[in-house]
């Protein structure tokens, strides 16, 4: 079994910054893509950013140029640096990882979510 534990959410004023972290632990052989999704009240969960095991990144148009995703493969951790935050960024942010376990079978996992609120 694999656990994803997120941290770093909170309340921030418009224009401010936050950094989210997500650490994966458990029976891990390797991790392929890692990413962040978000879900605002009354809306569907959407992809925010994703990073491959080789460091190739992908961003939604709404956050491109403001958010930066990165990962530390040695620590099985993914980060999301969020700058120039807007009220519309308010949502629960979920970590996601495609993990290959000790049996070499890949399984997709989700974190429990961390609340990000952008408000004055």
N, C-alpha and C positions, 0 to 999 in steps of 0.2 A: 504494500500500500504506500501511497505517496501523499504528502500533505503540502499545501501551498499556504504560507502565512504572510499576509500583507501587513504593512504598517505605513504610517506617514500621512494619513488623511487628516482632515480637520477643517476649521473655518478660516477663511482668508478673505481679505478685501479685494475688490476688483483691481486688476493690475498687479496683484501679488503673485507669489510663487510658492509651490509646494513640491516635495519630492517623495514619491511613493517607492516602496521597496517590496519585493516579494521573494521569499526564500523557499525553495523546494527541498524537502527532506524525505527520507524513506528509502525504499528499495529502488534505487536509480542506477541504471547502467549508463544512459546518456539522455540528454534533453534536446529535442529538435527545436521547433519554433516556441518562443515564449512571447506573450503579449498581454495587453491591457484592453479590457472592454469596459463600457460604462452603461448604466441604465438610469435614466431620469424618471421621475414619477409620471406614470401614464404613457411611457414610451417603451419601445423595444430595446433590448440590449444591442449595442453597436460596437464595432471594432474601433478602438482609438489608435493603437499602434502595435506593431509586431516586429520582432527581430528574429532572424534565423540563427542557427548555431554558428554560422560563419560571419554573422554581423550584418547581414543585409536587412535593411529596415523598410517598413511600410507604414504610412500614416494616413489617417482619414483627412480629407480636405479641410475639415473644420478646425483641426489642430496643427496642421502643417505650418512650420515656421515658429510655433510657440512651444510645442512639446518636443522632448527628446527622449527616446528610449535607448537603453543600453543594458548590457548584461555582463556578469562576471561568471564565466563558465566554471572556474575553479570552485566557486562558492554556490553554484546553482541558483543564482540570484538575478532577478531582472529589476531594473529601475525605470521610473518615469519621472523625468524632470518636467514640471509644468510651469511655464512663465506666462506673463501677461494674461492671467486668468480672467475669465469673463463670467458673469452670472449664469450664462447658458452652459457653462462647464459643470455646474452643480449636478451631481449624480453619485450613485454608488459605483465605485471603480472595482472591477474584478480582475484578478490575475488569472492567466490561462497558460497552460504548458502542455506540450505534447511529449510525454515521457516514455522512454523505452526502459522497461524494467529488467530485472535480472534474468527473466525468461526470454528477453529480446522481443517482447510483444509491446507495441506502442499503445498507450492509453492517454486520452485527453483528460486533464484535471482542471478544476476550478478552485480558486480561493474563496474565502467566505465573504469577501467584499469589504471595502473601506469607504466611509462617507467623505465626500469632498463637497464643501459648501462655500460658494463664492458670493459674498454679500457684504454690503456696507452697514 
